[in-house]
Amino acid sequence: MVLRQDGSKMPFEPTDFCVGLDIGICGRSIRVYDCDPYTREFFNNLGTPQAEAQQCPSDSFAESLKVVPPKKDPELLQYLEKKLGGGRVASQKQFLDNDRKVLRFFTRSDDLQFVWHYFLADDTVEIREVHFPNDGRDSFSVYLRR
């Protein structure tokens, strides 16, 4: 339970969270920028509609992490791909026929459960460990390409 920092020793309530307000939690000021449609409907039913969504400011560090893609010349790219023996994928029909079609398998190994996704479009496999509440394990996921 997180208590308000105004000295009242009272816990936060849903009405304390409003779009555009700063909330003090554990010595940090946190601004609420937006909420989902269900939350907006909830507050409308209470008679206190939420303000419009605000733009989240970007910091300079996050901006520096953005990768700027190099400009590509489509003709040069196609020429180089053809020269290196590449170009269009031979299995393009397979991709178009099976796009968004996935085979899902539920597996178990010792005491661990896994879900295997086999993507028919490009013959790749994703293995994800199944987690349960409070199991204390880190996530595990593997991607395999045939």
N, C-alpha and C positions, 0 to 999 in steps of 0.2 A: 504494500500500500504506500502510495506517495502522498505526502501531506503538502498542503499549501505553504508557501513561504511568507505569508503575510502575518505570521505569529498566531493564527487562530487554531493551529493544530488540528484542522479539519481536513479530511481527504478531498481530493478533487471530485467534482460531479460533472456529468455530461454538459451541463449548461456553462461550465467554466471554459469550455473549448469552443471558440468562435473563430471563423475565418477572419484574419486580419489582426488578431490579438496576439500579444506576446505573453507566454506563460513561463513562469520561473519554476524549473524543476532541477533539483540537485545543484543549485548554484549556477545554472545555465539558463539563458533566456532563449526560448524556442518560439518561433513564429509559426502560426497555423496559416498555410497558404490556400488550401483547398480541401474539399471533402467529397466523398462519393455520393451518388444519387440517393442511396438508402438513407444516409445521414442527413441529407438535405430534407428528405421527406419526413424523417423523424422530427427534426426541428420545426418544420412547417406545421406538423400536427400539434406541437407544443405551443404554437403561436409566436415563435421567435425564429423567423427565417434567417438562414445564413447569408452572409454577404457574398457577392460575386467572387469567383476565383481570382487570386492575385498572381502576378508573375513572380516566380522564385528567382531572386537575384543570383547571378553566377559569380563565382569568385575567380580571381586571376589564376590560381593554381589549377582549377578544373578546366579553365580555358587552355592552359598550357599543355594539358594532357590530350587534347583533341588532336587526332592524327589528320594531317592535311594530305589528301590523296594527290599524287602527281597527275598532271594533265596527261591524257592519253590521246594519241592520234589513232582513230579506229582503223584507218587503212594500213598504217605501219604495224599495228598490233596484229591485224589479220595476216599481213605478209610474213611477219616473224613466226607466227603460229604455224602457217603452212610450210615455211622453210624448215622448221624444226620437226615437222611431221605431225603437228597437232591440228588444231582447227575445231570444227564441230565434233561433238561427242558422238561416237558411233551408236551409243545406246540412247539417243535422244528420244526415240519412240518409247522405250521402256520408261523413261522419266515422265513423258507426257501422259502415258497411259496409267501410270501408277502414282502420280503425284498425290500426296497426302494420304496414301494408303499404308497402314502400318499394321504389322502382326505383333500381338502383345502376348508374351508368355510369362507365367508366374512360376518362379523356381525357388528352390530351397537348397542351401548347402550348410550342413551341420545345423546351427541354430540361427543362421542368417537367411532372410528372405530377399529375393531379387525379382525385379521385373525387367524382362528383356524386350526391347522394341526392335523389330526388324523392319527397316524402311525399304519398301519394295521399289521405290523410285531410283535409288542409287546403291542398293545392296549394302547398306551400312547397318551396324548393330549398335544399340545403346543399352548398356547394362546399368540399372539403378538399384541401389540398395533400398529396401523398404524400411522406413522408420516408423516407430510408434512413439507416442507421447512419453517423455521422460526416460527414453532409453539411453541417453548420454553418449551416443555414438556420433561421430562426424559423418557427413554425407560422403557417399562413394558413388562414382559414376565413371563408366568407361565407354569410349567410342571406338568401335572397330570398323575397319574398312576392308572389304574383300578384295 
